[in-house]
Structures are given as structure tokens and as C-alpha cells.
Amino acid sequence: MSGGFARLLCLDIGNSHTVIGVFNDDELVSHWKVASDERRTADEWQILIAGLVSGAELGDIDAVSMCCTVPNITVEMRTLHDRYYADLPVSFVGPGIKTGVPILTDNPREVGADRIVNALAAAETYGGPCLVVDFGTATTFDVIDADNRYLGGAIAPGVQLALEALGRRGAQLRSVELALPRGVIGKNTVEAIQSGVIYGFAGQVDGIVTRLIEALGTDRDHVTVVATGSYPDVVVDNCATITTLDPWLTLTGLRLVHEKNH
């Protein structure tokens, strides 16, 4: 790894889940997913992280790179840094951090840190033009052009969010497992919900991706479409436009951010 940090701890903190990874040079050697609990204090975060790293027998951490989209947790992450990692090189993705990716939006400061990190990782790994579809609490679509510039994208509700909303607001509906039904024509309420959510979201992804590529003005065959995040296999398997699966794209982006800043 350029910068000489043998073991880099990466934290991708989202609204629902936090993905924690450790790189040994440029190799991701361990990764975990935990709940993003806003009640968790900086000390509790450190106990959790230290326990995972110690349990994997990874040795001492040499540097840290993180991004966070939850304001309350961001406060605790700042405290975590000051209390436990102040002596280490730390990259906290936000305004002023160097990524090497021009952000061509109306207000670059309002673009989510995770989306910037994904854009960097996609540009460096696959090259533009490319699209990133990140499945999380929200499903985000990010567009990188042929010059590896971030153009913007789209945001839609996430799959799990839609399922939970149906269970809460539908008087005769209930929460169901996100599994493939026997057929697209549901023969009972559970299968009808599964069909609507799975095929509906797959159609949404394909529809938005198709429109974004058209707006990009690039031949569809020349655009890499990368799926990342906590994507449900049953949804992604039914998306015709996804060309690549990269579940650790954001962690890779955090490693690249750290290299560019240290």
C-alpha cells in the first residue's frame, strides 16, 4: 500500500448497518457487518471494533479510514478518533478530503460520503463510464463519466424499507421473508408481496439504470454497472442491467481515500 500502512481499519457507517474491514496492504483480510446503533457510545464502538480485530488475530492497527452518513454517530466517531486513534493516521471522508474525483453537482458538499467513496472505487477499479447501484436503507445510483468525474445520480427507497412499510401501513398485510415466490403471479398474500417487491425493485433498478445511461449519452455496452451494499440476491439476480457484483466496493474506496491523503 502506498503510504506504508500495513493494517488499515476501514469503517463504512450507514443508516442501518456498519461494515468494518481490515486491509493488509491492498488485500481485504477480514470484514464484518454490525448494526448502526445510534445509542452506541464511542467507548462501546471501540470495544466492538477491538473485539472483532482481536478475535481475528490481525495484530495492531496502523491507520484508520472511515465514512459516516449518520450525524449522531459521526459525533461518536470523532470522539472515537480523539480517544483511541489520535496517534494514528486517520482519514475521515468529508469536505476537504482528497479523492481525485471531480464532483460535478450543484453542491458537492451535500453528496453523501459513501457515494463519493463508491465513485472513487468504481473509477479506480473499473474506469468510467460506470454506474454504482448501492443497496442499503436507500438504493442509490451514482454516475461516473468517461473522464472519471462524478456527475450525480438518483436515490430511491431501499428494498427492506419498502417491506417494512407494507407491514406497518397495510391493514391486511404483514412482514414477509424476502424470498423468491413460486411465480410472478402470487397465489397468496405472502407470494404477492414477494412478487411485487422483488420484481418491482428489479424493474426499478433496470428502469433507472437505463435512463441514466441514456442521459449519459454512452453506448450501453461500454458502461459498467456495479452493484454493492447489502443487496438481496433475489433482487439483483433479477436485474438485467447489473454487470458486476462488488460487495466491498465502499471498503476499497476507503482504502483508496486513505492512500491519497497519507
VOBA-1610 file (N, C-alpha, C; in pm, whole numbers, padded with zeros to 5 digits, always signed):
BEGIN
Met+00084-00118+00000Met+00000+00000+00000Met+00088+00124+00000Ser+00061+00218-00090Ser+00135+00343-00086Ser+00104+00413+00044Gly+00205+00470+00108Gly+00186+00529+00240Gly+00240+00439+00348Gly+00255+00308+00319Gly+00323+00218+00409Gly+00244+00175+00530Phe+00108+00173+00524Phe+00027+00131+00637Phe-00013-00014+00617Ala+00048-00104+00693Ala+00028-00247+00670Ala-00114-00291+00702Arg-00169-00244+00814Arg-00304-00285+00854Arg-00392-00161+00868Leu-00485-00149+00775Leu-00575-00033+00770Leu-00715-00075+00811Leu-00769-00011+00915Leu-00906-00035+00959Leu-00999+00059+00884Cys-01103+00003+00820Cys-01199+00083+00744Cys-01339+00067+00804Leu-01409+00179+00819Leu-01544+00180+00876Leu-01638+00250+00779Asp-01735+00176+00728Asp-01839+00231+00640Asp-01969+00231+00719Ile-02007+00348+00772Ile-02119+00358+00867Ile-02241+00414+00796Gly-02342+00329+00777Gly-02465+00370+00711Gly-02580+00379+00808Asn-02699+00406+00756Asn-02816+00427+00841Asn-02857+00300+00915Ser-02847+00186+00851Ser-02891+00061+00912Ser-02775-00027+00957His-02671-00034+00875His-02560-00124+00904His-02426-00053+00892Thr-02329-00105+00962Thr-02191-00060+00952Thr-02106-00177+00905Val-02029-00153+00801Val-01938-00256+00750Val-01797-00219+00796Ile-01733-00313+00862Ile-01598-00293+00915Ile-01504-00387+00840Gly-01393-00334+00794Gly-01297-00417+00722Gly-01155-00383+00761Val-01066-00479+00746Val-00923-00457+00771Val-00846-00500+00647Phe-00764-00408+00596Phe-00677-00437+00483Phe-00535-00463+00533Asn-00473-00562+00476Asn-00330-00583+00495Asn-00267-00543+00362Asp-00203-00426+00359Asp-00164-00362+00233Asp-00291-00342+00150Asp-00299-00397+00029Asp-00419-00374-00052Asp-00513-00495-00052Glu-00492-00590+00039Glu-00576-00709+00048Glu-00673-00698+00165Leu-00802-00714+00137Leu-00903-00715+00242Leu-00898-00851+00312Val-00849-00853+00436Val-00825-00981+00504Val-00939-01020+00597Ser-01017-00924+00645Ser-01132-00955+00731Ser-01238-00848+00715His-01363-00888+00732His-01473-00790+00724His-01590-00840+00806Trp-01667-00746+00860Trp-01782-00775+00943Trp-01892-00673+00915Lys-02016-00710+00946Lys-02130-00617+00935Lys-02204-00616+01068Val-02224-00497+01124Val-02293-00482+01251Val-02403-00376+01236Ala-02493-00372+01333Ala-02599-00271+01330Ala-02543-00132+01359Ser-02595-00032+01290Ser-02555+00107+01317Ser-02646+00163+01427Asp-02614+00131+01550Asp-02695+00171+01665Asp-02655+00312+01708Glu-02748+00408+01694Glu-02717+00546+01729Glu-02698+00566+01879Arg-02740+00469+01959Arg-02721+00480+02104Arg-02582+00436+02148Arg-02507+00374+02058Arg-02375+00322+02093Arg-02276+00437+02111Thr-02208+00437+02223Thr-02111+00544+02251Thr-01977+00512+02186Ala-01887+00613+02187Ala-01754+00594+02131Ala-01682+00478+02199Asp-01697+00468+02330Asp-01632+00360+02404Asp-01688+00224+02364Glu-01819+00218+02343Glu-01881+00092+02301Glu-01837+00054+02159Trp-01825+00155+02073Trp-01775+00128+01938Trp-01634+00069+01946Gln-01550+00125+02032Gln-01412+00076+02043Gln-01408-00067+02097Ile-01492-00097+02195Ile-01498-00234+02248Ile-01538-00331+02137Leu-01637-00291+02056Leu-01684-00376+01946Leu-01573-00397+01842Ile-01511-00287+01798Ile-01407-00295+01696Ile-01287-00374+01746Ala-01242-00342+01867Ala-01124-00411+01923Ala-01151-00560+01938Gly-01272-00596+01977Gly-01307-00737+01993Gly-01302-00812+01861Leu-01355-00750+01755Leu-01354-00814+01624Leu-01212-00830+01571Val-01133-00723+01582Val-00996-00726+01530Val-00911-00826+01609Ser-00927-00823+01742Ser-00851-00915+01826Ser-00890-01059+01800Gly-01020-01083+01785Gly-01068-01219+01761Gly-01016-01277+01631Ala-00991-01190+01534Ala-00938-01236+01405Ala-00786-01246+01405Glu-00725-01210+01520Glu-00579-01218+01535Glu-00508-01142+01424Leu-00549-01016+01405Leu-00493-00936+01297Leu-00375-00850+01341Gly-00348-00845+01471Gly-00239-00761+01519Gly-00282-00616+01534Asp-00185-00528+01549Asp-00214-00387+01572Asp-00261-00318+01444Ile-00353-00223+01463Ile-00399-00139+01353Ile-00301-00023+01334Asp-00264+00003+01208Asp-00167+00109+01178Asp-00232+00239+01135Ala-00354+00233+01082Ala-00421+00352+01031Ala-00570+00324+01020Val-00650+00432+01008Val-00796+00421+01005Val-00851+00508+00893Ser-00952+00457+00823Ser-01024+00535+00723Ser-01172+00509+00742Met-01252+00614+00746Met-01395+00594+00774Met-01482+00696+00701Cys-01607+00656+00677Cys-01710+00748+00629Cys-01838+00718+00704Cys-01917+00821+00730Cys-02039+00805+00810Cys-02148+00895+00754Thr-02269+00840+00739Thr-02382+00916+00688Thr-02486+00944+00796Val-02453+00913+00922Val-02547+00932+01033Val-02490+01038+01128Pro-02550+01157+01133Pro-02493+01267+01212Pro-02464+01231+01358Asn-02556+01162+01426Asn-02534+01129+01567Asn-02414+01035+01584Ile-02397+00942+01492Ile-02284+00851+01501Ile-02155+00922+01463Thr-02164+01018+01373Thr-02046+01095+01335Thr-01982+01160+01457Val-02065+01212+01546Val-02015+01274+01670Val-01935+01172+01751Glu-01989+01051+01764Glu-01920+00946+01839Glu-01793+00902+01768Met-01794+00902+01636Met-01674+00864+01561Met-01562+00966+01583Arg-01598+01093+01592Arg-01497+01196+01621Arg-01436+01172+01760Thr-01522+01137+01855Thr-01473+01108+01990Thr-01388+00982+01989Leu-01431+00881+01913Leu-01354+00758+01900Leu-01213+00788+01850His-01205+00873+01749His-01076+00910+01694His-00989+00978+01800Asp-01046+01079+01866Asp-00968+01156+01963Asp-00922+01071+02081Arg-01005+00974+02120Arg-00976+00896+02241Arg-00888+00775+02215Tyr-00903+00713+02097Tyr-00835+00585+02075Tyr-00739+00583+01956Tyr-00757+00672+01860Tyr-00676+00665+01739Tyr-00604+00796+01707Ala-00590+00882+01805Ala-00530+01014+01782Ala-00386+01005+01734Asp-00316+00897+01770Asp-00176+00883+01733Asp-00157+00816+01597Leu-00269+00776+01533Leu-00260+00707+01405Leu-00305+00799+01291Pro-00257+00775+01169Pro-00310+00848+01053Pro-00456+00808+01032Val-00545+00906+01031Val-00688+00879+01016Val-00744+00962+00901Ser-00822+00897+00814Ser-00891+00966+00706Ser-01041+00961+00733Phe-01103+01077+00752Phe-01247+01086+00776Phe-01308+01154+00654Val-01382+01078+00573Val-01431+01130+00447Val-01533+01242+00471Gly-01505+01356+00413Gly-01591+01473+00428Gly-01531+01589+00351Pro-01586+01709+00367Pro-01533+01826+00297Pro-01383+01843+00324Gly-01309+01865+00217Gly-01166+01886+00231Gly-01081+01762+00208Ile-01144+01644+00210Ile-01067+01521+00188Ile-01035+01508+00039Lys-00919+01459+00006Lys-00879+01443-00133Lys-00923+01306-00185Thr-00992+01308-00300Thr-01032+01182-00364Thr-00980+01171-00507Gly-00950+01283-00568Gly-00908+01281-00708Gly-01024+01268-00805Val-01147+01264-00754Val-01266+01253-00839Val-01341+01387-00836Pro-01344+01460-00947Pro-01421+01586-00951Pro-01570+01559-00928Ile-01631+01638-00840Ile-01774+01622-00809Ile-01851+01731-00882Leu-01920+01694-00990Leu-01987+01792-01076Leu-02136+01800-01041Thr-02166+01834-00917Thr-02304+01854-00874Thr-02323+01999-00831Asp-02449+02039-00810Asp-02476+02177-00771Asp-02407+02213-00641Asn-02408+02120-00545Asn-02345+02144-00416Asn-02268+02018-00375Pro-02140+02009-00410Pro-02062+01888-00381Pro-02061+01851-00233Arg-02077+01949-00143Arg-02072+01920+00000Arg-02191+01838+00049Glu-02300+01837-00027Glu-02418+01764+00018Glu-02420+01620-00031Val-02325+01582-00115Val-02318+01444-00163Val-02271+01354-00050Gly-02341+01246-00026Gly-02307+01155+00084Gly-02165+01103+00072Ala-02099+01091+00188Ala-01960+01046+00190Ala-01946+00908+00127Asp-02043+00820+00151Asp-02035+00685+00096Asp-02044+00687-00057Arg-02120+00781-00111Arg-02135+00790-00257Arg-02006+00839-00322Ile-01939+00931-00256Ile-01810+00978-00308Ile-01708+00865-00305Val-01707+00791-00194Val-01613+00678-00181Val-01641+00572-00287Asn-01769+00542-00310Asn-01805+00446-00413Asn-01761+00492-00551Ala-01778+00622-00578Ala-01738+00676-00708Ala-01588+00661-00729Leu-01510+00688-00625Leu-01365+00674-00634Leu-01327+00528-00661Ala-01386+00437-00584Ala-01353+00295-00600Ala-01392+00245-00739Ala-01508+00286-00788Ala-01553+00242-00920Ala-01464+00298-01029Ala-01428+00426-01017Ala-01342+00489-01117Ala-01206+00423-01122Glu-01148+00395-01004Glu-01014+00335-00998Glu-01014+00187-01038Thr-01121+00116-01001Thr-01126-00028-01025Thr-01175-00064-01164Tyr-01279+00005-01211Tyr-01342-00031-01337Tyr-01323+00073-01447Gly-01299+00197-01407Gly-01285+00304-01506Gly-01419+00349-01559Gly-01428+00478-01592Gly-01553+00529-01645Gly-01565+00502-01794Pro-01688+00508-01845Pro-01810+00540-01771Pro-01861+00418-01693Cys-01914+00446-01574Cys-01971+00338-01495Cys-02080+00392-01403Leu-02165+00302-01357Leu-02270+00334-01262Leu-02253+00245-01140Val-02281+00300-01022Val-02280+00222-00899Val-02422+00220-00843Val-02473+00100-00819Val-02603+00083-00754Val-02576+00027-00615Asp-02600+00109-00513Asp-02569+00071-00375Asp-02700+00040-00302Phe-02717-00087-00265Phe-02838-00132-00198Phe-02820-00118-00046Gly-02897-00030+00015Gly-02893-00011+00158Gly-03030+00032+00207Thr-03034+00113+00313Thr-03162+00168+00358Thr-03229+00240+00242Ala-03148+00313+00166Ala-03189+00368+00037Ala-03112+00296-00072Thr-03168+00292-00192Thr-03095+00242-00307Thr-03043+00364-00382Thr-02911+00379-00388Thr-02853+00496-00454Thr-02791+00456-00586Phe-02799+00548-00682Phe-02744+00528-00815Phe-02646+00642-00841Asp-02521+00609-00870Asp-02418+00710-00890Asp-02355+00694-01028Val-02332+00806-01095Val-02287+00805-01234Val-02146+00865-01243Ile-02055+00790-01303Ile-01919+00836-01329Ile-01898+00836-01480Asp-01852+00949-01536Asp-01839+00956-01681Asp-01705+00901-01729Ala-01680+00911-01860Ala-01560+00853-01920Ala-01433+00919-01869Asp-01444+01040-01815Asp-01329+01112-01760Asp-01316+01092-01610Asn-01387+00992-01556Asn-01385+00959-01413Asn-01430+01076-01326Arg-01531+01149-01375Arg-01591+01258-01297Arg-01726+01212-01244Tyr-01757+01251-01121Tyr-01886+01215-01060Tyr-01990+01317-01104Leu-02096+01268-01172Leu-02196+01357-01229Leu-02319+01376-01142Gly-02346+01280-01054Gly-02469+01283-00974Gly-02536+01148-00982Gly-02667+01143-00965Gly-02735+01015-00972Gly-02879+01022-00927Ala-02923+00917-00858Ala-03062+00907-00813Ala-03066+00834-00679Ile-03171+00861-00603Ile-03192+00795-00473Ile-03335+00743-00468Ala-03349+00616-00431Ala-03481+00554-00419Ala-03488+00480-00286Pro-03610+00452-00237Pro-03621+00375-00112Pro-03558+00237-00127Gly-03503+00185-00018Gly-03443+00052-00020Gly-03546-00058-00014Val-03504-00179-00048Val-03594-00294-00052Val-03652-00323+00086Gln-03567-00331+00186Gln-03613-00365+00320Gln-03707-00258+00375Leu-03679-00133+00341Leu-03765-00022+00384Leu-03906-00038+00329Ala-03915-00077+00204Ala-04046-00096+00141Ala-04122-00211+00206Leu-04052-00320+00236Leu-04116-00434+00301Leu-04170-00395+00439Glu-04088-00322+00514Glu-04129-00279+00648Glu-04248-00184+00641Ala-04248-00096+00543Ala-04359-00001+00527Ala-04489-00073+00495Leu-04482-00174+00410Leu-04601-00252+00379Leu-04655-00321+00503Gly-04565-00377+00583Gly-04607-00446+00704Gly-04670-00353+00805Arg-04620-00229+00814Arg-04672-00134+00913Arg-04801-00067+00867Arg-04808-00031+00740Arg-04919+00053+00693Arg-05031-00026+00626Gly-05005-00150+00588Gly-05109-00229+00523Gly-05190-00304+00627Ala-05318-00273+00637Ala-05402-00331+00743Ala-05410-00483+00734Gln-05412-00537+00611Gln-05423-00681+00596Gln-05293-00744+00545Leu-05185-00667+00554Leu-05056-00717+00509Leu-04966-00740+00629Arg-04860-00816+00611Arg-04769-00844+00720Arg-04627-00855+00665Ser-04531-00850+00755Ser-04392-00862+00715Ser-04367-01003+00662Val-04293-01012+00553Val-04264-01142+00493Val-04115-01153+00467Glu-04071-01276+00448Glu-03931-01302+00412Glu-03907-01258+00269Leu-03791-01196+00246Leu-03756-01154+00111Leu-03702-01274+00035Ala-03794-01352-00020Ala-03757-01474-00091Ala-03836-01480-00221Leu-03781-01553-00317Leu-03844-01564-00448Leu-03973-01644-00438Pro-04086-01591-00487Pro-04211-01667-00484Pro-04210-01775-00593Arg-04311-01861-00590Arg-04316-01969-00689Arg-04329-01915-00831Gly-04390-01800-00844Gly-04407-01739-00976Gly-04441-01593-00960Val-04437-01519-01070Val-04464-01376-01062Val-04610-01350-01026Ile-04698-01445-01058Ile-04839-01434-01018Ile-04853-01498-00880Gly-04857-01415-00776Gly-04866-01467-00640Gly-04997-01537-00615Lys-04990-01656-00553Lys-05111-01735-00526Lys-05164-01712-00385Asn-05094-01630-00306Asn-05141-01594-00173Asn-05079-01458-00139Thr-05117-01403-00024Thr-05073-01268+00010Thr-04921-01259+00022Val-04861-01358+00087Val-04716-01356+00104Val-04645-01356-00032Glu-04688-01447-00121Glu-04624-01453-00252Glu-04651-01327-00334Ala-04768-01268-00317Ala-04800-01145-00390Ala-04708-01032-00348Ile-04682-01022-00216Ile-04591-00919-00166Ile-04450-00946-00216Gln-04406-01071-00208Gln-04272-01106-00255Gln-04256-01075-00403Ser-04357-01106-00482Ser-04350-01079-00625Ser-04342-00929-00652Gly-04428-00854-00583Gly-04429-00709-00604Gly-04298-00643-00565Val-04242-00686-00451Val-04119-00624-00402Val-04000-00665-00487Ile-03983-00795-00510Ile-03864-00843-00582Ile-03864-00798-00727Tyr-03971-00827-00799Tyr-03975-00790-00940Tyr-03995-00640-00958Gly-04065-00580-00862Gly-04082-00435-00869Gly-03951-00362-00853Phe-03869-00404-00756Phe-03741-00338-00735Phe-03642-00369-00846Ala-03646-00493-00897Ala-03559-00525-01010Ala-03595-00438-01130Gly-03724-00420-01152Gly-03768-00334-01261Gly-03729-00189-01238Gln-03737-00145-01112Gln-03697-00008-01079Gln-03549+00013-01108Val-03465-00081-01064Val-03321-00070-01089Val-03294-00064-01239Asp-03352-00158-01314Asp-03328-00161-01458Asp-03379-00034-01526Gly-03495+00015-01482Gly-03550+00135-01542Gly-03464+00258-01517Ile-03419+00275-01392Ile-03337+00392-01359Ile-03200+00382-01427Val-03139+00264-01422Val-03008+00246-01486Val-03018+00276-01636Thr-03122+00226-01701Thr-03140+00251-01845Thr-03152+00400-01874Arg-03229+00470-01794Arg-03246+00615-01815Arg-03116+00691-01788Leu-03040+00648-01686Leu-02913+00716-01655Leu-02813+00697-01768Ile-02809+00578-01824Ile-02717+00553-01935Ile-02758+00635-02056Glu-02888+00645-02080Glu-02936+00729-02191Glu-02895+00875-02170Ala-02910+00923-02045Ala-02872+01061-02014Ala-02722+01082-02027Leu-02646+00976-02001Leu-02501+00983-02012Leu-02457+00993-02158Gly-02543+00945-02248Gly-02513+00953-02390Gly-02403+00858-02434Thr-02395+00744-02367Thr-02289+00646-02395Thr-02352+00513-02435Asp-02285+00441-02522Asp-02332+00310-02562Asp-02344+00222-02438Arg-02457+00157-02423Arg-02485+00075-02305Arg-02381-00033-02283Asp-02327-00089-02392Asp-02229-00196-02380Asp-02096-00148-02325His-02075-00016-02322His-01948+00040-02274His-01956+00089-02130Val-02070+00068-02064Val-02090+00117-01927Val-02091-00001-01830Thr-02002+00003-01730Thr-02001-00098-01625Thr-02103-00057-01518Val-02191-00148-01481Val-02292-00122-01378Val-02260-00212-01259Val-02216-00151-01150Val-02167-00225-01034Val-02272-00222-00923Ala-02307-00338-00871Ala-02395-00348-00755Ala-02310-00367-00631Thr-02342-00293-00525Thr-02270-00308-00399Thr-02367-00287-00284Gly-02316-00293-00161Gly-02400-00275-00044Gly-02462-00406+00001Ser-02566-00396+00082Ser-02635-00515+00135Ser-02743-00559+00038Tyr-02702-00592-00084Tyr-02801-00623-00185Tyr-02861-00761-00164Pro-02995-00770-00178Pro-03060-00902-00169Pro-03034-00977-00301Asp-02981-01097-00291Asp-02951-01174-00411Asp-03073-01192-00499Val-03190-01214-00436Val-03309-01241-00517Val-03348-01121-00602Val-03314-01001-00556Val-03343-00881-00637Val-03238-00865-00745Val-03110-00869-00707Val-03002-00848-00803Val-03005-00955-00912Asp-03038-01079-00875Asp-03042-01187-00975Asp-03147-01161-01082Asn-03243-01075-01053Asn-03348-01045-01149Asn-03331-00908-01216Cys-03214-00847-01195Cys-03181-00720-01261Cys-03103-00750-01388Ala-03154-00706-01501Ala-03088-00733-01629Ala-02972-00640-01656Thr-02966-00526-01586Thr-02866-00425-01619Thr-02738-00433-01536Ile-02739-00508-01425Ile-02620-00520-01341Ile-02516-00605-01413Thr-02394-00553-01424Thr-02288-00629-01491Thr-02184-00685-01395Thr-02171-00624-01276Thr-02066-00664-01183Thr-02117-00656-01039Leu-02081-00755-00957Leu-02111-00753-00814Leu-01982-00727-00737Asp-01984-00624-00652Asp-01866-00589-00573Asp-01911-00547-00434Pro-01935-00646-00344Pro-01992-00614-00213Pro-01903-00527-00126Trp-01772-00525-00153Trp-01679-00449-00068Trp-01627-00325-00140Leu-01705-00273-00234Leu-01662-00155-00311Leu-01634-00036-00220Thr-01719-00012-00121Thr-01701+00104-00033Thr-01575+00090+00051Leu-01547-00031+00100Leu-01424-00052+00176Leu-01302-00026+00087Thr-01308-00071-00036Thr-01199-00043-00129Thr-01181+00107-00148Gly-01294+00179-00160Gly-01287+00324-00173Gly-01224+00390-00052Leu-01254+00341+00067Leu-01194+00397+00188Leu-01044+00374+00190Arg-01001+00257+00143Arg-00857+00232+00133Arg-00792+00330+00036Leu-00856+00353-00078Leu-00801+00444-00179Leu-00798+00588-00127Val-00902+00628-00054Val-00904+00762+00005Val-00785+00779+00098His-00761+00678+00180His-00651+00688+00275His-00516+00699+00204Glu-00500+00621+00099Glu-00375+00626+00024Glu-00352+00765-00036Lys-00460+00829-00083Lys-00447+00959-00147Lys-00422+01071-00046Asn-00454+01047+00079Asn-00441+01153+00180Asn-00326+01131+00278His-00263+01014+00270His-00149+00985+00360His-00040+00917+00278
//
